[in-house]
Amino acid sequence: MKQGIFITLEGGEGVGKSTNILFIKNQLEAAGISVIMTREPGGTEFSEKIRQLLLENRDEIVTEQAEILLMFAARAQHIQHVIQPALSQGQWVLCDRFTDSTYAYQGGGRKMDINMIEWLENKIQGALRPDLTILLDAPVAIGMDRANKRGKLDRFESEQQTFYENVRAAYLKRAQQKPDQIRVINADQSLDRVKNEIGFEIQQLLSRR
């Protein structure tokens, strides 16, 4: 059976991932593709509990080391029980965030050692990498204004603007390093234009399958 395709959606807070991941799912299904939509951290019962631990605001300071290890613990479960089985069965997997988020948030935002992230990536994922990553990019002030309008902020959304400037810079650096995988979409434009640009990238991928 032909291996499925792995698509990830990335970006900082308030860039429209939730809206656009549904658009991608609908576009793939309209093309006759069997697709599983999932998210990180999360995707399995165990991983969703880790997600709750990571996102909850708490008095106890979560160390950077604990944070990144929890991220990869959730990812290990997710890959083993959801992503890899689906891909092996020829299904396409559409994931809201994956390891590029770790490079951006823990590497860029927390200033953690990139070599350690690479080691964990190789150890947990093996050869698994996204076939296509859509990176929604917008100025931090705009994204955070949108996030603030959604309601109560989680632990990551409560960070200072400098943290998110570093996250955004790390994402854009990743895009420069991986142009064959990561496509940057300007999220600071009308939703119709964003969808048109995403739709073009998905059509390009479909034409190569």
C-alpha atoms as a printed R data frame, in Angstrom:
    type eleno elety resid chain resno       x      y      z
1   ATOM     1    CA   MET     A     1   0.000  0.000  0.000
2   ATOM     2    CA   LYS     A     2   1.261  3.476 -0.905
3   ATOM     3    CA   GLN     A     3   2.413  5.558  2.065
4   ATOM     4    CA   GLY     A     4   0.141  8.443  3.034
5   ATOM     5    CA   ILE     A     5   1.138 12.103  3.019
6   ATOM     6    CA   PHE     A     6   1.925 14.056  6.187
7   ATOM     7    CA   ILE     A     7   0.903 17.747  6.237
8   ATOM     8    CA   THR     A     8   1.471 20.086  9.176
9   ATOM     9    CA   LEU     A     9   0.157 23.565  9.909
10  ATOM    10    CA   GLU     A    10   2.366 25.917 11.916
11  ATOM    11    CA   GLY     A    11   2.451 29.474 13.200
12  ATOM    12    CA   GLY     A    12   2.376 31.692 16.255
13  ATOM    13    CA   GLU     A    13  -0.687 32.622 18.253
14  ATOM    14    CA   GLY     A    14  -3.678 34.137 16.464
15  ATOM    15    CA   VAL     A    15  -2.584 33.392 12.894
16  ATOM    16    CA   GLY     A    16  -5.718 31.411 11.979
17  ATOM    17    CA   LYS     A    17  -4.580 27.797 12.211
18  ATOM    18    CA   SER     A    18  -7.930 26.473 13.450
19  ATOM    19    CA   THR     A    19  -9.864 28.057 10.581
20  ATOM    20    CA   ASN     A    20  -7.404 27.085  7.874
21  ATOM    21    CA   ILE     A    21  -6.809 23.497  8.961
22  ATOM    22    CA   LEU     A    22 -10.518 22.859  8.385
23  ATOM    23    CA   PHE     A    23 -10.205 24.471  4.955
24  ATOM    24    CA   ILE     A    24  -7.318 22.131  4.087
25  ATOM    25    CA   LYS     A    25  -9.236 19.097  5.349
26  ATOM    26    CA   ASN     A    26 -12.250 19.985  3.225
27  ATOM    27    CA   GLN     A    27 -10.061 20.564  0.164
28  ATOM    28    CA   LEU     A    28  -8.387 17.178  0.537
29  ATOM    29    CA   GLU     A    29 -11.662 15.357  1.094
30  ATOM    30    CA   ALA     A    30 -13.139 17.065 -1.979
31  ATOM    31    CA   ALA     A    31 -10.235 15.556 -3.927
32  ATOM    32    CA   GLY     A    32 -11.159 12.086 -2.662
33  ATOM    33    CA   ILE     A    33  -8.390 11.893 -0.052
34  ATOM    34    CA   SER     A    34  -8.920  9.974  3.190
35  ATOM    35    CA   VAL     A    35  -7.516 12.354  5.803
36  ATOM    36    CA   ILE     A    36  -7.080 12.295  9.580
37  ATOM    37    CA   MET     A    37  -6.984 15.669 11.333
38  ATOM    38    CA   THR     A    38  -5.066 15.783 14.616
39  ATOM    39    CA   ARG     A    39  -3.026 18.149 16.777
40  ATOM    40    CA   GLU     A    40   0.022 18.594 18.989
41  ATOM    41    CA   PRO     A    41   0.505 18.381 21.803
42  ATOM    42    CA   GLY     A    42  -2.306 15.856 21.848
43  ATOM    43    CA   GLY     A    43  -3.839 13.416 19.422
44  ATOM    44    CA   THR     A    44  -4.226 10.493 21.861
45  ATOM    45    CA   GLU     A    45  -5.887 10.219 25.272
46  ATOM    46    CA   PHE     A    46  -2.512 10.155 27.023
47  ATOM    47    CA   SER     A    47  -1.076 12.978 24.907
48  ATOM    48    CA   GLU     A    48  -4.131 15.158 25.531
49  ATOM    49    CA   LYS     A    49  -3.490 14.853 29.274
50  ATOM    50    CA   ILE     A    50   0.076 16.019 28.675
51  ATOM    51    CA   ARG     A    51  -1.334 18.919 26.645
52  ATOM    52    CA   GLN     A    52  -3.412 19.971 29.611
53  ATOM    53    CA   LEU     A    53  -0.332 19.892 31.846
54  ATOM    54    CA   LEU     A    54   1.606 22.029 29.373
55  ATOM    55    CA   LEU     A    55  -1.053 24.670 28.721
56  ATOM    56    CA   GLU     A    56  -2.490 25.208 32.201
57  ATOM    57    CA   ASN     A    57  -1.401 28.311 34.072
58  ATOM    58    CA   ARG     A    58   0.083 27.284 37.430
59  ATOM    59    CA   ASP     A    59   2.022 28.721 40.343
60  ATOM    60    CA   GLU     A    60   4.811 26.176 40.022
61  ATOM    61    CA   ILE     A    61   7.300 27.205 37.361
62  ATOM    62    CA   VAL     A    62   7.668 24.547 34.673
63  ATOM    63    CA   THR     A    63  11.335 24.105 33.800
64  ATOM    64    CA   GLU     A    64  12.406 24.309 30.160
65  ATOM    65    CA   GLN     A    65  13.722 20.755 30.361
66  ATOM    66    CA   ALA     A    66  10.433 19.413 31.737
67  ATOM    67    CA   GLU     A    67   8.509 21.294 29.053
68  ATOM    68    CA   ILE     A    68  10.453 19.935 26.092
69  ATOM    69    CA   LEU     A    69  10.493 16.382 27.445
70  ATOM    70    CA   LEU     A    70   6.723 16.498 27.909
71  ATOM    71    CA   MET     A    71   6.382 17.760 24.328
72  ATOM    72    CA   PHE     A    72   8.338 14.827 22.967
73  ATOM    73    CA   ALA     A    73   6.612 12.339 25.289
74  ATOM    74    CA   ALA     A    74   3.271 13.418 23.850
75  ATOM    75    CA   ARG     A    75   4.769 13.287 20.342
76  ATOM    76    CA   ALA     A    76   6.075  9.741 20.831
77  ATOM    77    CA   GLN     A    77   2.586  8.524 21.748
78  ATOM    78    CA   HIS     A    78   1.035 10.478 18.898
79  ATOM    79    CA   ILE     A    79   3.401  9.078 16.283
80  ATOM    80    CA   GLN     A    80   3.128  5.504 17.522
81  ATOM    81    CA   HIS     A    81  -0.640  5.350 17.910
82  ATOM    82    CA   VAL     A    82  -2.012  7.820 15.342
83  ATOM    83    CA   ILE     A    83   0.345  9.287 12.761
84  ATOM    84    CA   GLN     A    84   2.430  6.318 11.687
85  ATOM    85    CA   PRO     A    85  -0.452  3.788 11.555
86  ATOM    86    CA   ALA     A    86  -2.512  6.167  9.417
87  ATOM    87    CA   LEU     A    87   0.346  6.893  7.005
88  ATOM    88    CA   SER     A    88   1.121  3.183  6.729
89  ATOM    89    CA   GLN     A    89  -2.483  2.566  5.688
90  ATOM    90    CA   GLY     A    90  -2.236  5.175  2.927
91  ATOM    91    CA   GLN     A    91  -4.220  7.840  4.749
92  ATOM    92    CA   TRP     A    92  -3.156 11.471  4.746
93  ATOM    93    CA   VAL     A    93  -2.469 13.058  8.127
94  ATOM    94    CA   LEU     A    94  -3.160 16.746  8.730
95  ATOM    95    CA   CYS     A    95  -1.636 17.938 11.998
96  ATOM    96    CA   ASP     A    96  -2.037 21.253 13.841
97  ATOM    97    CA   ARG     A    97   1.595 21.761 14.932
98  ATOM    98    CA   PHE     A    98   4.476 19.293 14.975
99  ATOM    99    CA   THR     A    99   8.218 19.466 15.652
100 ATOM   100    CA   ASP     A   100   8.731 22.799 13.891
101 ATOM   101    CA   SER     A   101   6.746 24.246 16.808
102 ATOM   102    CA   THR     A   102   9.344 22.831 19.172
103 ATOM   103    CA   TYR     A   103  12.151 24.487 17.229
104 ATOM   104    CA   ALA     A   104  10.200 27.765 17.307
105 ATOM   105    CA   TYR     A   105   8.813 27.788 20.865
106 ATOM   106    CA   GLN     A   106  11.451 25.898 22.820
107 ATOM   107    CA   GLY     A   107  14.388 26.663 20.516
108 ATOM   108    CA   GLY     A   108  13.508 30.237 19.597
109 ATOM   109    CA   GLY     A   109  11.281 31.338 22.467
110 ATOM   110    CA   ARG     A   110  13.027 29.491 25.315
111 ATOM   111    CA   LYS     A   111  16.500 29.668 23.722
112 ATOM   112    CA   MET     A   112  17.082 25.955 24.254
113 ATOM   113    CA   ASP     A   113  19.944 24.083 22.603
114 ATOM   114    CA   ILE     A   114  19.000 23.289 18.992
115 ATOM   115    CA   ASN     A   115  21.319 20.278 19.019
116 ATOM   116    CA   MET     A   116  19.292 18.777 21.851
117 ATOM   117    CA   ILE     A   117  16.055 19.336 19.928
118 ATOM   118    CA   GLU     A   118  17.597 17.683 16.865
119 ATOM   119    CA   TRP     A   119  18.705 14.712 18.973
120 ATOM   120    CA   LEU     A   120  15.213 14.276 20.425
121 ATOM   121    CA   GLU     A   121  13.658 14.675 16.979
122 ATOM   122    CA   ASN     A   122  15.824 11.927 15.502
123 ATOM   123    CA   LYS     A   123  15.383  9.651 18.508
124 ATOM   124    CA   ILE     A   124  11.588  9.948 18.707
125 ATOM   125    CA   GLN     A   125  10.676 10.340 15.038
126 ATOM   126    CA   GLY     A   126  13.303  8.366 13.188
127 ATOM   127    CA   ALA     A   127  12.926  9.296  9.518
128 ATOM   128    CA   LEU     A   128   9.406 10.742  9.904
129 ATOM   129    CA   ARG     A   129   9.174 14.338  8.644
130 ATOM   130    CA   PRO     A   130   6.265 16.315  7.174
131 ATOM   131    CA   ASP     A   131   5.862 16.194  3.403
132 ATOM   132    CA   LEU     A   132   4.465 19.733  3.493
133 ATOM   133    CA   THR     A   133   4.298 22.386  6.205
134 ATOM   134    CA   ILE     A   134   2.092 25.443  5.842
135 ATOM   135    CA   LEU     A   135   3.526 28.231  8.003
136 ATOM   136    CA   LEU     A   136   1.018 30.998  8.690
137 ATOM   137    CA   ASP     A   137   2.981 34.157  9.449
138 ATOM   138    CA   ALA     A   138   1.779 37.491 10.838
139 ATOM   139    CA   PRO     A   139   3.293 40.302 12.919
140 ATOM   140    CA   VAL     A   140   3.260 39.371 16.602
141 ATOM   141    CA   ALA     A   141   1.134 42.337 17.684
142 ATOM   142    CA   ILE     A   142  -1.609 41.346 15.249
143 ATOM   143    CA   GLY     A   143  -1.564 37.691 16.233
144 ATOM   144    CA   MET     A   144  -1.658 38.434 19.948
145 ATOM   145    CA   ASP     A   145  -4.497 40.918 19.511
146 ATOM   146    CA   ARG     A   146  -6.512 38.147 17.851
147 ATOM   147    CA   ALA     A   147  -5.561 35.682 20.594
148 ATOM   148    CA   ASN     A   148  -6.618 38.106 23.319
149 ATOM   149    CA   LYS     A   149 -10.064 38.394 21.749
150 ATOM   150    CA   ARG     A   150 -10.581 34.622 22.016
151 ATOM   151    CA   GLY     A   151 -10.785 34.725 25.804
152 ATOM   152    CA   LYS     A   152  -8.599 33.476 28.667
153 ATOM   153    CA   LEU     A   153  -4.965 32.971 27.667
154 ATOM   154    CA   ASP     A   154  -3.125 29.691 28.317
155 ATOM   155    CA   ARG     A   155   0.444 29.392 29.662
156 ATOM   156    CA   PHE     A   156   2.074 29.943 26.270
157 ATOM   157    CA   GLU     A   157  -0.277 32.724 25.191
158 ATOM   158    CA   SER     A   158   0.607 34.585 28.421
159 ATOM   159    CA   GLU     A   159   4.268 35.046 27.434
160 ATOM   160    CA   GLN     A   160   5.779 38.468 26.742
161 ATOM   161    CA   GLN     A   161   5.942 39.917 23.226
162 ATOM   162    CA   THR     A   162   9.719 39.375 23.046
163 ATOM   163    CA   PHE     A   163   9.138 35.646 23.440
164 ATOM   164    CA   TYR     A   164   6.818 35.661 20.427
165 ATOM   165    CA   GLU     A   165   9.145 37.803 18.351
166 ATOM   166    CA   ASN     A   166  11.768 35.102 18.936
167 ATOM   167    CA   VAL     A   167   9.256 32.366 18.067
168 ATOM   168    CA   ARG     A   168   8.380 34.099 14.816
169 ATOM   169    CA   ALA     A   169  12.040 34.621 13.907
170 ATOM   170    CA   ALA     A   170  12.755 30.942 14.579
171 ATOM   171    CA   TYR     A   171   9.861 29.868 12.363
172 ATOM   172    CA   LEU     A   172  11.048 32.055  9.498
173 ATOM   173    CA   LYS     A   173  14.588 30.756  9.899
174 ATOM   174    CA   ARG     A   174  13.270 27.182  9.681
175 ATOM   175    CA   ALA     A   175  11.436 28.126  6.485
176 ATOM   176    CA   GLN     A   176  14.666 29.417  4.969
177 ATOM   177    CA   GLN     A   177  16.468 26.218  5.976
178 ATOM   178    CA   LYS     A   178  13.747 23.915  4.628
179 ATOM   179    CA   PRO     A   179  12.261 25.542  1.511
180 ATOM   180    CA   ASP     A   180  11.245 22.179  0.030
181 ATOM   181    CA   GLN     A   181   9.055 21.437  3.055
182 ATOM   182    CA   ILE     A   182   7.884 24.757  4.517
183 ATOM   183    CA   ARG     A   183   5.693 27.227  2.637
184 ATOM   184    CA   VAL     A   184   5.201 30.628  4.271
185 ATOM   185    CA   ILE     A   185   1.731 32.160  3.922
186 ATOM   186    CA   ASN     A   186   1.098 35.780  4.871
187 ATOM   187    CA   ALA     A   187  -1.669 35.526  7.482
188 ATOM   188    CA   ASP     A   188  -1.963 39.317  7.712
189 ATOM   189    CA   GLN     A   189  -4.263 39.537  4.712
190 ATOM   190    CA   SER     A   190  -7.876 38.688  3.972
191 ATOM   191    CA   LEU     A   191  -9.001 35.152  4.782
192 ATOM   192    CA   ASP     A   192  -9.917 34.611  1.131
193 ATOM   193    CA   ARG     A   193  -6.365 35.432  0.040
194 ATOM   194    CA   VAL     A   194  -4.910 33.198  2.724
195 ATOM   195    CA   LYS     A   195  -7.123 30.329  1.575
196 ATOM   196    CA   ASN     A   196  -6.222 30.933 -2.071
197 ATOM   197    CA   GLU     A   197  -2.502 30.699 -1.280
198 ATOM   198    CA   ILE     A   198  -2.953 27.610  0.871
199 ATOM   199    CA   GLY     A   199  -5.169 26.058 -1.791
200 ATOM   200    CA   PHE     A   200  -2.437 26.566 -4.388
201 ATOM   201    CA   GLU     A   201   0.101 24.732 -2.235
202 ATOM   202    CA   ILE     A   202  -2.312 21.841 -1.626
203 ATOM   203    CA   GLN     A   203  -3.060 21.582 -5.352
204 ATOM   204    CA   GLN     A   204   0.665 21.467 -6.068
205 ATOM   205    CA   LEU     A   205   0.996 18.600 -3.610
206 ATOM   206    CA   LEU     A   206  -1.988 16.754 -5.092
207 ATOM   207    CA   SER     A   207  -0.533 17.055 -8.568
208 ATOM   208    CA   ARG     A   208   2.612 15.241 -7.441
209 ATOM   209    CA   ARG     A   209   0.964 12.315 -5.669
